[in-house]
């Protein structure tokens, strides 16, 4: 069975998010509780001001899956609804079919850390 | 029309004549005005009354100096449009301040119990420019100011001073929507002075403030020399952004706002006030990692969006001359305690702190197994809860007033009133203002000798 991860609405005013770091690579077997990636949401465009309301989030899987495809790099901005990754429950399952649903994951607000793209490249 | 004439009332500066510009209006004829609601303002300047006093007057280093007018009673306003001179005459001083000048009328909407309802309340605002080049003429407290303040008092009163050293969570609450203390002025009838220091380019966290308190002129000169040497020898040619950032940085590091004394002009003349009676800090300003200079040992915390204002040479300097130092919650607690103790010993000032929003409706954590201990190193809301609790631990042994942003946001609805955890709605700012004023009032009760009417110096 194929699952996907499309950029979800984390904060109502957001139009997208920036990939801050990736914890997994293609074909990794990911357990429940595995970290997938960290994101940042910058609401500057929604709230015009010089002090940008930037917040950081971590995506953690709530089910065991195989990561079959991931199409982003740190620093890349992704629009809402854009597909970021594709997962399967079987490591050899063909991926040229529609995903059944969004992969189950937890979104947690986190503190900025040195491994993030923001701060080391911007 | 049976309105009450609204007259300026007295305003004096010892040894100087106050000269004012034409008025600029905040309300128009026919509009309803609340008691204490600002209706107009003008620029003022102080001109020597005699050759002996010179130009070094009470507020000589504050190039922005304005007076805001507000009626003491609510009602329907009629303005005198001829008070607006227009053009540069509404900017430059053209008329001597005369207490009997009438700017309009007000028709009260309820019985008047003020003894002198026609005398306007005066809010005096002053701005010390970050650079004298920031010569902007628009609006209230215009331009780029390194310090702004606003004060009001009745005859014979001495204002209590609150110094705001927070981030955005303090800025909007203290400065208000027009960045000129108008809402605080309307909300507080007691004699008060509010002083605001912006968070650029250095955020006012406890280690930075402690460094400022202990820094000697020789240490500041060493900091300036180190920066000059780096920019002079840098392989990355400094840009205009680098020089401007460096100038702003040195301007901030050379000051010690916690020790500042203040001159004010008032209806009875010039007064000198001591250092702030209360200091408002923001817990959100305390980073978990701060930059410490590798050889000189001082700290700076430049928020990421302010770092972006620096050019490549300053970026290189920050990277090479400083090392990041992790701060545990215990370390932050020790810094706060040292700051509270140092202030109590040196100026007598007390600290109020805005705590942090510690929950988010945007999270959906069903299990914490995925997060390593200590979770406060990773999860921002757990870090915020632990920091908030840390404040209460401090308050058990020291004078510390906690302004509970966390509880207030939960009560009002954080999604609507604190959507990103730091920038509040107008409604939330109104309540926070009330809580801050209450905290200052409580301080006056517990230390009446010092705070009943502020401190002369």
Interface residues (C-beta under 8 A of the other chain):
Chain A: X10 X11 X12 X13 X33 X34 X35 X43 X47 X49 X50 X51 X52 X53 X54 X55 X56 X58 X60 X62 X106 X107 X108 X109 X110 X111 X112 X113 X114 X118 X119 X122
Chain B: X167 X168 X288 X303 X304 X305 X308 X324 X360 X362 X363 X364 X365 X366 X367 X369 X370 X371 X377 X378 X379 X380 X381 X383 X415 X419 X420 X421 X422 X423
